């Protein structure tokens, strides 16, 4: 085995292995950090959705409560004056719909019979008990309630409050519903999220008789759900498929589509009985974090390569310049000494401390041989 070949190869190989292992560990750590950042981002999106849904519930309840407390509304409802209620409050409803995405407004008589829909005044008198448990509960307990429900005009976020006549007798309830379209469009504009709401097809067909048949078409069907509203139908079609809507508690995941990486958050929609009737989906673009991760991998590879080249060069220079070449010079001087050439000594200034002792031995031997020749 030749030291000049085997040892440098061994050292360079060891350096290469160590640098590669450290680079892989660093890459895994950075990937873990990226995953943690994306997880936090998706959790934030989930919080934003839940916060805005709760806010929509509060707004719907507040608007319903204001109307329910109006003396004129209480008087007309107690008198069962449907034309009077319509004339008094339909304009108010239309303004709320235009400005604040209020989609539905309805008076009910106990336990849950539609008395007047301001959004659809020609449809009234139908019993809502089978699919509007929130209305039943409000008229039973005479306490306000809020939440998601599927009404005849479609799914919405509702606030339902009891109504009383001037003598304090319970006469029914009033509700306002905020459409999902306005909520989703607002979230898209505020947070740059693509949004969609998926509603179970079976309850939608059974209860939402006033929904446009076009919404229930095959192109909007995702397994047992209907994509009721979407801010970007083509993208949501790729990112949310049947299997993703099987979760009972909602989920979040990352998926790559058309070269871009997206994070998807699904939030379940429950009615007042706790049954999941749909999901709100939010999509955020994670391409920036993934691009940063890819750039990090490239830089780590380049730095690892530079480190290997620099360390290999340093090993070669150190071994050859500080050990092998000085040894060659010392060997040559000993060889000359053995042949009787006593003319030159060895310069010790360029030698390391370990080789200076060998040079000194050469010098002592040369001096002794000089004295012997004399």
Backbone torsions as a table, in degrees:
resi	resn	phi	psi	omega
1	UNK	NA	129.7	178.0
2	UNK	-94.7	125.5	-179.3
3	UNK	-59.9	-39.8	-173.9
4	UNK	-65.5	-20.7	179.1
5	UNK	-106.3	-48.5	-171.9
6	UNK	-68.9	-45.0	-176.9
7	UNK	-65.8	-47.2	176.4
8	UNK	-58.9	-40.9	179.0
9	UNK	-62.5	-42.6	179.3
10	UNK	-62.5	-45.7	-179.1
11	UNK	-66.8	-42.2	-179.7
12	UNK	-65.8	-39.2	178.0
13	UNK	-63.4	-42.2	178.8
14	UNK	-63.1	-43.3	178.0
15	UNK	-61.6	-43.1	180.0
16	UNK	-60.9	-45.6	-179.5
17	UNK	-63.1	-45.1	-179.0
18	UNK	-62.9	-44.0	-179.3
19	UNK	-64.5	-42.7	180.0
20	UNK	-64.3	-44.1	179.5
21	UNK	-61.7	-44.5	178.8
22	UNK	-63.6	-36.9	178.5
23	UNK	-67.0	-40.8	178.4
24	UNK	-64.5	-41.9	178.1
25	UNK	-63.0	-43.8	178.8
26	UNK	-62.6	-39.7	179.4
27	UNK	-64.6	-40.5	178.5
28	UNK	-66.1	-39.9	178.1
29	UNK	-63.0	-43.3	-179.5
30	UNK	-67.5	-39.2	177.1
31	UNK	-62.9	-39.4	177.0
32	UNK	-63.7	-39.0	177.5
33	UNK	-65.0	-41.1	178.4
34	UNK	-62.6	-43.7	178.7
35	UNK	-62.4	-39.4	179.6
36	UNK	-66.6	-39.9	178.1
37	UNK	-63.6	-43.3	179.1
38	UNK	-65.8	-39.1	177.6
39	UNK	-60.9	-43.8	178.0
40	UNK	-64.4	-37.6	179.6
41	UNK	-64.9	-42.8	179.0
42	UNK	-67.6	-37.3	176.0
43	UNK	-63.5	-38.0	177.0
44	UNK	-64.2	-41.9	177.2
45	UNK	-60.6	-42.2	178.2
46	UNK	-60.5	-43.2	179.5
47	UNK	-63.4	-38.6	179.2
48	UNK	-63.3	-44.0	179.9
49	UNK	-62.7	-49.7	-178.0
50	UNK	-62.2	-39.8	178.8
51	UNK	-63.0	-42.7	-178.0
52	UNK	-73.0	-32.4	174.9
53	UNK	-66.4	-42.9	176.4
54	UNK	-63.8	-38.5	177.4
55	UNK	-63.2	-39.3	177.6
56	UNK	-64.8	-39.1	176.6
57	UNK	-60.7	-45.1	-179.3
58	UNK	-64.2	-40.5	-179.7
59	UNK	-66.4	-41.7	178.9
60	UNK	-63.1	-42.5	-179.6
61	UNK	-66.0	-41.6	-179.1
62	UNK	-64.4	-42.5	-180.0
63	UNK	-66.7	-40.5	178.2
64	UNK	-64.2	-39.7	-178.8
65	UNK	-65.6	-37.8	-179.9
66	UNK	-63.3	-43.3	179.8
67	UNK	-68.0	-42.2	-177.3
68	UNK	-63.3	-23.6	-178.9
69	UNK	-91.0	-7.1	-179.3
70	UNK	-67.7	127.7	-179.1
71	UNK	-56.2	-40.3	-178.1
72	UNK	-66.1	-39.4	178.7
73	UNK	-64.8	-42.5	179.5
74	UNK	-64.2	-40.2	-178.6
75	UNK	-66.7	-47.2	-178.2
76	UNK	-67.4	-38.8	-179.2
77	UNK	-68.7	-40.3	178.1
78	UNK	-63.1	-32.4	178.7
79	UNK	-85.0	1.6	-178.8
80	UNK	55.7	39.1	-178.2
81	UNK	-93.7	86.5	-178.1
82	UNK	-64.9	-49.1	178.0
83	UNK	-59.7	-35.5	179.4
84	UNK	-67.2	-43.2	177.4
85	UNK	-62.3	-42.0	-179.4
86	UNK	-64.3	-45.1	-179.7
87	UNK	-65.8	-33.5	-175.6
88	UNK	-78.6	-34.9	-166.8
89	UNK	-124.6	-2.1	179.8
90	UNK	-67.9	-38.4	178.7
91	UNK	-63.7	-40.7	176.5
92	UNK	-58.5	-43.6	179.6
93	UNK	-62.4	-43.9	-178.7
94	UNK	-62.6	-37.7	176.6
95	UNK	-66.9	-41.2	176.9
96	UNK	-63.1	-37.8	179.9
97	UNK	-66.8	-41.9	-177.7
98	UNK	-70.6	-39.7	-172.7
99	UNK	-94.4	-32.7	-169.5
100	UNK	-127.2	16.6	175.3
101	UNK	60.8	25.1	173.9
102	UNK	-71.7	120.0	-170.5
103	UNK	-98.2	-31.8	-174.2
104	UNK	-141.1	148.8	173.8
105	UNK	-150.6	130.9	-170.7
106	UNK	-151.5	140.4	171.2
107	UNK	-98.7	139.3	178.0
108	UNK	-125.0	145.3	168.2
109	UNK	-101.6	149.2	-176.0
110	UNK	-61.7	147.8	-2.3
111	UNK	-81.2	-31.4	178.5
112	UNK	-166.2	62.1	179.4
113	UNK	-111.1	130.3	-179.2
114	UNK	-67.8	121.9	177.7
115	UNK	-97.9	-42.3	179.6
116	UNK	-157.6	125.0	171.1
117	UNK	-101.0	113.6	178.4
118	UNK	-66.4	-26.6	178.8
119	UNK	-84.0	-16.9	180.0
120	UNK	-152.0	73.0	-170.4
121	UNK	-65.8	-17.2	-178.6
122	UNK	-78.8	-14.2	-178.4
123	UNK	-107.0	113.2	178.8
124	UNK	-156.0	168.1	177.7
125	UNK	88.3	-3.0	-178.5
126	UNK	-84.1	147.6	-179.2
127	UNK	-84.5	124.8	-177.4
128	UNK	-100.1	4.9	-170.5
129	UNK	-60.4	-34.6	-173.0
130	UNK	-73.6	-24.9	-175.4
131	UNK	-130.8	4.1	177.3
132	UNK	-125.4	68.6	-179.2
133	UNK	-60.5	-26.4	180.0
134	UNK	-66.6	-40.5	178.5
135	UNK	-66.0	-42.1	177.7
136	UNK	-59.3	-44.3	-178.2
137	UNK	-65.6	-38.9	-179.8
138	UNK	-65.0	-43.7	-179.9
139	UNK	-73.7	-24.2	177.3
140	UNK	-79.0	-48.0	-175.3
141	UNK	-93.2	-15.4	-178.4
142	UNK	57.5	41.1	175.8
143	UNK	-130.1	144.8	-178.9
144	UNK	-65.9	151.4	175.6
145	UNK	-142.4	158.8	-180.0
146	UNK	-146.1	156.9	177.9
147	UNK	150.7	-170.8	-177.9
148	UNK	-87.9	144.0	176.1
149	UNK	-158.2	158.5	173.9
150	UNK	-105.4	113.9	179.4
151	UNK	-103.2	-179.6	-179.7
152	UNK	-60.5	-35.1	-178.3
153	UNK	-86.2	-0.2	177.3
154	UNK	123.0	176.0	-179.2
155	UNK	-73.2	146.6	179.2
156	UNK	-164.0	171.6	173.1
157	UNK	-96.4	120.1	-171.2
158	UNK	-112.5	149.2	164.8
159	UNK	-123.5	124.1	-175.7
160	UNK	-122.3	129.4	-178.8
161	UNK	-128.7	148.2	176.3
162	UNK	-74.3	155.8	177.1
163	UNK	-123.5	145.9	-177.5
164	UNK	-131.7	150.5	176.7
165	UNK	-80.9	-174.6	-175.5
166	UNK	-65.7	-23.0	179.2
167	UNK	-90.7	2.1	177.7
168	UNK	87.7	7.9	178.0
169	UNK	-80.8	138.2	-179.7
170	UNK	-70.6	126.6	-176.9
171	UNK	-119.6	-7.4	-179.7
172	UNK	150.3	-149.8	-177.8
173	UNK	-148.9	164.3	177.5
174	UNK	-136.0	143.1	-179.6
175	UNK	-134.3	153.9	167.8
176	UNK	-128.9	140.4	-179.6
177	UNK	-122.7	132.3	179.1
178	UNK	-99.8	126.9	-176.6
179	UNK	-69.3	148.7	177.4
180	UNK	-68.2	-29.4	-177.3
181	UNK	-56.5	-46.6	-179.6
182	UNK	-66.0	-38.6	179.4
183	UNK	-64.3	-47.2	-176.7
184	UNK	-67.4	-41.9	178.9
185	UNK	-64.7	-37.7	177.9
186	UNK	-64.3	-40.9	177.8
187	UNK	-66.2	-38.2	178.0
188	UNK	-62.6	-45.4	-178.2
189	UNK	-68.4	-35.3	-175.8
190	UNK	-81.0	-37.0	-171.1
191	UNK	-123.6	6.3	179.5
192	UNK	58.1	43.9	177.6
193	UNK	-108.3	141.0	169.3
194	UNK	-90.2	133.0	-169.6
195	UNK	-127.1	155.5	172.9
196	UNK	-155.7	153.5	173.8
197	UNK	-122.1	129.5	179.6
198	UNK	-111.6	127.7	-178.2
199	UNK	-120.4	139.7	177.9
200	UNK	-55.1	129.7	-175.6
201	UNK	-66.4	-39.4	-176.5
202	UNK	-61.0	-54.4	177.8
203	UNK	-67.0	-28.0	179.7
204	UNK	-66.5	-43.8	179.2
205	UNK	-70.2	-33.5	-175.7
206	UNK	-76.1	-39.8	-170.5
207	UNK	-107.2	-36.5	-174.3
208	UNK	-88.6	69.3	-176.6
209	UNK	-68.8	-21.1	-178.1
210	UNK	-89.7	2.9	-179.1
211	UNK	-76.7	143.5	179.0
212	UNK	-60.5	132.8	179.5
213	UNK	-59.0	-26.0	179.9
214	UNK	-62.9	-29.9	178.5
215	UNK	-66.7	-30.7	-177.0
216	UNK	-89.2	19.2	-178.4
217	UNK	-76.4	167.4	-178.1
218	UNK	-62.4	-32.3	-177.0
219	UNK	-67.4	-18.8	178.2
220	UNK	-101.0	-0.3	-177.3
221	UNK	-82.8	129.2	175.9
222	UNK	-128.3	90.5	-174.6
223	UNK	62.6	-129.5	179.5
224	UNK	-83.9	9.2	-176.4
225	UNK	-116.8	159.2	174.3
226	UNK	-115.4	129.3	174.0
227	UNK	-75.3	95.3	-170.1
228	UNK	-73.1	-40.9	177.6
229	UNK	-148.9	142.7	-178.7
230	UNK	-148.0	141.4	176.3
231	UNK	-83.9	-16.7	178.1
232	UNK	-154.0	85.8	-171.9
233	UNK	-61.4	-40.3	-177.3
234	UNK	-64.4	-43.2	-179.5
235	UNK	-69.4	-45.1	-179.3
236	UNK	-65.2	-29.6	177.9
237	UNK	-64.0	-35.0	179.7
238	UNK	-78.6	-32.8	-169.9
239	UNK	-92.7	-27.3	-178.1
240	UNK	-119.8	111.1	-179.6
241	UNK	-117.0	178.3	-174.5
242	UNK	-52.5	-46.5	-175.8
243	UNK	-62.6	-29.3	-177.3
244	UNK	-73.1	-19.2	-176.0
245	UNK	-98.6	16.4	179.9
246	UNK	-89.7	-9.9	-177.2
247	UNK	-71.8	141.9	178.5
248	UNK	-85.4	-18.5	-176.0
249	UNK	-118.2	3.6	-175.0
250	UNK	84.3	162.2	-177.4
251	UNK	-154.7	177.9	174.1
252	UNK	-146.1	145.5	-176.1
253	UNK	-157.1	170.0	-179.4
254	UNK	-118.9	135.8	-179.1
255	UNK	-144.1	144.7	-179.7
256	UNK	-103.0	128.2	-179.1
257	UNK	-136.8	127.8	176.7
258	UNK	53.5	38.5	176.4
259	UNK	84.0	-6.0	178.7
260	UNK	-110.8	149.1	-179.9
261	UNK	-103.9	130.3	-177.4
262	UNK	-125.3	146.6	170.6
263	UNK	-103.4	133.9	-176.5
264	UNK	-118.8	131.9	177.6
265	UNK	-120.7	129.3	177.5
266	UNK	-113.9	124.9	178.9
267	UNK	-115.9	122.5	-177.6
268	UNK	-70.8	148.5	175.0
269	UNK	-109.8	118.7	-178.4
270	UNK	-112.4	143.8	172.6
271	UNK	-81.5	-177.4	-175.6
272	UNK	-66.8	-17.9	177.7
273	UNK	-87.2	-2.8	179.2
274	UNK	90.9	3.2	180.0
275	UNK	-82.3	137.5	177.0
276	UNK	-79.8	118.5	-179.7
277	UNK	-111.4	-2.9	-179.5
278	UNK	177.4	-175.1	-180.0
279	UNK	-141.3	148.1	166.1
280	UNK	-102.9	127.8	179.9
281	UNK	-110.4	136.2	176.3
282	UNK	-127.7	136.9	-177.7
283	UNK	-121.7	127.7	175.8
284	UNK	-121.8	143.0	-177.2
285	UNK	-81.1	120.7	179.6
286	UNK	-104.2	14.4	-175.9
287	UNK	-61.2	-33.3	-178.3
288	UNK	-64.3	-45.8	180.0
289	UNK	-68.4	-37.9	177.9
290	UNK	-68.5	-36.5	176.1
291	UNK	-64.4	-39.9	176.9
292	UNK	-63.6	-38.9	178.3
293	UNK	-65.1	-42.1	179.0
294	UNK	-65.3	-40.9	176.7
295	UNK	-62.6	-38.7	178.1
296	UNK	-62.2	-40.2	178.7
297	UNK	-63.4	-41.4	179.1
298	UNK	-63.9	-45.9	179.9
299	UNK	-64.6	-38.4	178.3
300	UNK	-64.7	-39.7	177.9
301	UNK	-65.1	-42.5	179.0
302	UNK	-64.8	-42.6	179.5
303	UNK	-66.4	-37.4	177.5
304	UNK	-64.2	-42.5	179.2
305	UNK	-64.0	-44.6	178.4
306	UNK	-62.5	-40.4	179.5
307	UNK	-63.6	-41.9	179.6
308	UNK	-64.0	-45.1	-178.9
309	UNK	-64.1	-45.5	-178.7
310	UNK	-65.7	-43.7	-179.2
311	UNK	-69.6	-37.1	176.7
312	UNK	-64.0	-42.7	177.5
313	UNK	-62.9	-41.1	179.1
314	UNK	-64.2	-39.0	178.1
315	UNK	-63.6	-46.3	-178.8
316	UNK	-64.1	-44.7	179.9
317	UNK	-63.6	-42.8	-178.0
318	UNK	-64.8	-48.0	-176.5
319	UNK	-68.2	-45.8	-177.4
320	UNK	-74.4	-44.0	-175.4
321	UNK	-76.7	-35.0	-174.5
322	UNK	-102.6	-11.9	-177.6
323	UNK	-126.9	-58.6	-171.5
324	UNK	-68.6	-47.8	-179.3
325	UNK	-66.8	-43.9	173.8
326	UNK	-60.0	-38.0	177.2
327	UNK	-63.4	-39.0	177.4
328	UNK	-62.6	-41.6	179.3
329	UNK	-66.1	-42.5	179.9
330	UNK	-65.8	-41.4	178.5
331	UNK	-61.0	-41.5	179.5
332	UNK	-63.4	-37.8	-179.6
333	UNK	-71.5	-36.0	175.4
334	UNK	-66.9	-38.0	178.4
335	UNK	-63.3	-41.9	178.0
336	UNK	-65.3	-37.6	179.1
337	UNK	-63.7	-38.4	179.6
338	UNK	-67.7	-22.3	179.3
339	UNK	-95.6	7.4	175.9
340	UNK	92.3	6.1	179.3
341	UNK	-86.1	105.4	-177.1
342	UNK	-107.0	13.3	-170.6
343	UNK	-72.0	-42.5	-172.1
344	UNK	-114.2	142.2	172.5
345	UNK	-97.8	-167.5	-179.8
346	UNK	-113.2	128.8	177.4
347	UNK	-73.7	121.8	-175.0
348	UNK	-92.4	-10.7	-176.7
349	UNK	-63.7	-32.4	-175.6
350	UNK	-91.3	-0.9	-176.4
351	UNK	-93.2	151.1	173.1
352	UNK	-75.8	165.3	-175.8
353	UNK	-58.8	-36.6	-178.2
354	UNK	-66.1	-29.9	-179.3
355	UNK	-91.8	-16.4	179.3
356	UNK	-63.2	-34.8	177.9
357	UNK	-62.2	-39.8	177.7
358	UNK	-65.9	-38.9	177.4
359	UNK	-65.4	-37.9	177.8
360	UNK	-65.4	-39.6	175.5
361	UNK	-60.3	-40.7	176.8
362	UNK	-61.9	-42.5	-178.9
363	UNK	-66.0	-41.1	177.9
364	UNK	-62.9	-42.9	179.2
365	UNK	-64.9	-39.7	179.4
366	UNK	-64.3	-41.0	179.4
367	UNK	-66.0	-39.5	178.2
368	UNK	-63.3	-42.2	179.6
369	UNK	-66.2	-34.3	176.0
370	UNK	-63.2	-42.7	178.7
371	UNK	-65.4	-38.4	178.1
372	UNK	-64.0	-34.8	179.7
373	UNK	-69.5	-30.3	178.9
374	UNK	-72.9	NA	NA
